[in-house]
């Protein structure tokens, strides 16, 4: 009987360049903190920072991981991220195909 998939998360962050986004994505996958990571962009972000409204181009990274690996992924992203206060948010995966979720669990469990 195959192992029961762990609760899955999609973790999002944004960064200032495609190179930075790819570096964050690759390091998380290499460390098995995420089964995969997808880079999208450029996107336009509008946000408050230092009492001003800023607008800038960013690249978004979407990490596929498990609840079990979240804390380590957050720590790695925080340490490697070029931003002073990076966006790191986790969204629960409410449903997914059994095969994909089993693969995600296996890839983030392997060491």
C-alpha positions as CSV (number, residue, x, y, z in Angstrom):
1,X,0.0,0.0,0.0
2,X,1.5,3.4,-1.0
3,X,2.2,5.9,1.8
4,X,-0.5,8.4,2.6
5,X,0.4,11.9,1.2
6,X,1.4,14.5,3.7
7,X,-0.8,17.7,3.8
8,X,0.4,19.8,0.9
9,X,1.2,23.5,0.7
10,X,1.9,26.0,-2.0
11,X,4.4,28.6,-0.7
12,X,4.7,31.9,-2.5
13,X,7.4,34.5,-2.5
14,X,8.4,37.4,-4.8
15,X,11.8,38.8,-5.7
16,X,13.4,41.5,-7.8
17,X,14.9,39.4,-10.7
18,X,14.5,36.2,-12.7
19,X,18.0,35.2,-11.5
20,X,17.1,35.6,-7.9
21,X,13.9,33.7,-8.3
22,X,15.6,30.8,-10.1
23,X,18.3,30.7,-7.4
24,X,15.6,30.5,-4.6
25,X,13.7,27.8,-6.6
26,X,16.7,25.7,-7.3
27,X,18.1,25.8,-3.8
28,X,14.8,24.7,-2.3
29,X,14.3,21.8,-4.7
30,X,18.0,20.7,-4.3
31,X,17.5,20.6,-0.5
32,X,14.2,18.7,-1.0
33,X,12.3,21.4,0.9
34,X,10.1,21.6,-2.2
35,X,9.2,19.0,-4.8
36,X,9.2,21.6,-7.5
37,X,9.1,25.4,-7.8
38,X,7.7,27.5,-10.6
39,X,8.9,31.0,-11.5
40,X,6.5,33.5,-13.1
41,X,7.1,37.0,-14.2
42,X,7.7,39.7,-14.5
43,X,4.7,40.8,-12.6
44,X,3.9,44.3,-11.4
45,X,3.6,44.8,-7.6
46,X,2.1,47.8,-5.9
47,X,2.7,48.0,-2.2
48,X,3.4,50.3,0.9
49,X,7.0,50.6,1.9
50,X,8.7,53.2,4.1
51,X,5.5,55.4,4.2
52,X,5.2,55.5,0.4
53,X,3.4,53.6,-2.3
54,X,5.9,51.8,-4.5
55,X,5.5,50.0,-7.8
56,X,8.0,47.6,-9.2
57,X,8.6,44.5,-11.3
58,X,9.0,41.3,-9.5
59,X,9.2,37.5,-10.2
60,X,7.0,35.2,-8.2
61,X,8.1,31.7,-7.1
62,X,5.6,29.1,-6.2
63,X,7.0,26.2,-4.2
64,X,5.1,22.9,-3.9
65,X,5.9,21.3,-0.5
66,X,4.4,19.7,2.6
67,X,3.4,21.1,6.0
68,X,6.2,19.0,7.5
69,X,8.9,20.9,5.4
70,X,7.4,24.4,5.7
71,X,9.5,25.6,8.7
72,X,12.8,24.6,7.0
73,X,11.7,26.1,3.7
74,X,10.7,29.4,5.4
75,X,14.1,29.5,7.2
76,X,16.0,28.9,4.0
77,X,14.0,31.5,2.0
78,X,14.5,34.1,4.8
79,X,18.2,33.5,4.9
80,X,18.8,33.5,1.1
81,X,16.2,36.2,0.1
82,X,17.5,39.6,-1.0
83,X,14.6,41.5,0.6
84,X,14.6,42.9,4.1
85,X,11.1,41.6,4.6
86,X,10.2,39.0,2.0
87,X,6.7,37.8,1.3
88,X,6.6,34.2,2.4
89,X,3.0,32.9,2.5
90,X,1.7,29.3,2.6
91,X,-1.6,28.3,1.1
92,X,-3.1,24.9,1.8
93,X,-3.7,22.5,-1.0
94,X,-7.3,21.6,-0.4
95,X,-7.5,18.8,-3.0
96,X,-5.2,17.3,-5.6
97,X,-4.6,14.2,-7.6
98,X,-3.5,11.2,-5.5
99,X,-0.5,10.5,-7.8
100,X,0.8,14.1,-7.7
101,X,0.4,14.4,-3.9
102,X,2.2,11.1,-3.4
103,X,5.0,12.3,-5.6
104,X,5.2,15.6,-3.7
105,X,5.4,13.8,-0.4
106,X,8.0,11.3,-1.7
107,X,10.2,14.1,-3.2
108,X,10.2,16.2,0.0
109,X,10.8,13.1,2.2
110,X,13.8,11.8,0.3
111,X,17.2,12.7,1.8
